[in-house]
Amino acid sequence: MNNIKNLSSLLIFAEVAKQQSFTLAAKKLSMSKSAVSQHIKRLEQNTDQHLLSRHTRGMSLTTAGEKLLSRCELLKDQVDLAFEELTKNKETPSGIFAITIPHAFEKDIAIPALSQLCREFPKLQPELHVSDQINDLIENNLDVAITCGELKDSNYRALPIANVREFFCATPSFINKYGELIF
């Protein structure tokens, strides 16, 4: 039996058992009462066991239903925890943030930007690699690379952050000694 197909039915069963009502469970799950009923029916067919005893005063769990409910509650807790952790990670980035930058950007651009980033997201741990070589993100386990020039690998996504112009400067004594160089 493919148990993955039963996951949603197990969670719906747990809610029906908790509410002790198909109607209340359907409201809580934002589903129709018939859809909830179909899930329970399918789950009972797949397990070949009655999980709920329906009677004029409502319903109660069978012995098999009680055993299954304890497992379903654990499953529901794990699902809730997984989504809670995802939400927290989305809200508050954490962990190592590896970035490579050229030497020219270190002092005036990268350090102030990383300082601000760490103030906003204190759980981030920046790992700064300063190099004028273009480093491959995957090979070097990097999250971000700030480089100059054209993007060589089309598998990466690049965003322009600035235009840089180069100026070559020399003192008058250098020009007197070596002459003016024209590029």
Helices and strands as residue ranges (DSSP letters): G 3-6, H 7-19, H 22-29, H 33-47, E 52-55, E 58-61, H 63-91, E 95-101, H 103-105, I 106-110, H 111-120, E 124-130, E 144-145, H 172-178
